[in-house]
Amino acid sequence: MKHSIPVEQCGHHGAAMAAAVQACVHCGFCLPTCPTYQVMGEEMDSPRGRITLMKQVLEGKQPLETALPHVDACLGCLSCETACPSGVQYRDLISPFRAWAEPQRERPRMERMRRWMLMNVLPYRWRMAVAVRLGLMARPFREVLPKALGPMFDLLPRRLPKREVLRDLYEAKGERRARVALLTGCSQQVLAPEINAATIRVLQSQGVEVVVPRRQECCGALAWHVGDEARAVKSAKANVAAFPTDVDAILTNAAGCGSTLHEYPLIMGDEAKAFAAKVQDVAQFLDALGFRVPDKERKVTVVMQDACHLLHGQRVQSAPRRLLAKFPGVTIREVADPELCCGSAGSYNLEHPEVAAELGRRKAETLLAAKADVCVTGNIGCLMQLRFHLGVRLRVTHTMVLVDEYLRDLG
């Protein structure tokens, strides 16, 4: 798409944003795979429409405030990248544009308060643990509390899980085959600490030594996706400094975190390239390593929920399926429209609850149609969203938790 974007006036992301705009040929292949377009049915709420809007704003041909409602409504799921025949790097446009726009916009007071709470609670484990406890205490009184808090109450677990205190180092069992460093995440450590514990046990069982860097921070995904570039840069620099360089890989077990780590060169510059090059999803790493399982059968039917930032953000789809398929007796079933987002998308289900709820409802229906025993996913946000919408109708867990259960039961 031809443009007249004044790159030098658009900050240090100007060239990347202009390149993404220029790559778009306006073909429309992204429309059927865009969750917000499927729900809203408006051109301006599709990737193609948003690219046009952002282009016109950057060119100075359209006021920023007319584009913001549509840009804000984007989940950032990146399904458009997978569908695009022209290779548009939408991620190089949407988050940088939000960062460019943030200092120029005026948010309503209640929205500012909500964003302040999200940015100052979710990325910090102890603050989030306190917030969850307070939320669980207040949930019986939700009818007399502001309606805006409703989505937060919906997504709370039934109880706060017991805290898992992780060590700095976990030795491999048997002959050491690899040495890795693990990003443990922030909200995941509070809402589902069993995921990291299971991940470490699985890695150890495969001869992998696991380092848990003590000074690691939130990956910065939440800040980066909502335009708070300063916080995102701070998190990226802290993690690049905290993680050791003498490891075979830097592993993540949360799709959103992994996708963001891969974007560190965009967020903080070329000094993060070596770090990002080592980042892998844990299922991807184990698949490449050569996963070993006991030769015992356990019959179970599994339906896969592809987390967007694993499928689209990191292009990892077959690895978790191959891991589970190695267990005798496991049947894997697929869903219709696997590329469509479940509606979680970081804090999206808190900031845009109506759209997120509709997407969650649709995803729950497709998962139930698979008639499986258990649903697995590779992201904490998806897990919490799906558990709410599926309830007791289908068990939802993390891929590594299920693999860990199999290894312990069959070993």
PyMOL commands that set and color helices and strands:
alter all, ss='L'
color gray80, all
select helices_A, chain A and resi 7-9+11-23+31-33+35-40+43-45+47-58+64-72+79-83+91-104+109-121+125-144+147-155+187-191+194-205+221-225+229-242+255-262+264-268+270-277+282-289+308-311+318-325+348-351+353-369+380-390+399-410
alter helices_A, ss='H'
color red, helices_A
select strands_A, chain A and resi 169-170+178-182+208-211+249-252+279-281+300-305+330-333+374-377+395-398
alter strands_A, ss='S'
color yellow, strands_A
deselect
rebuild
show_as cartoon
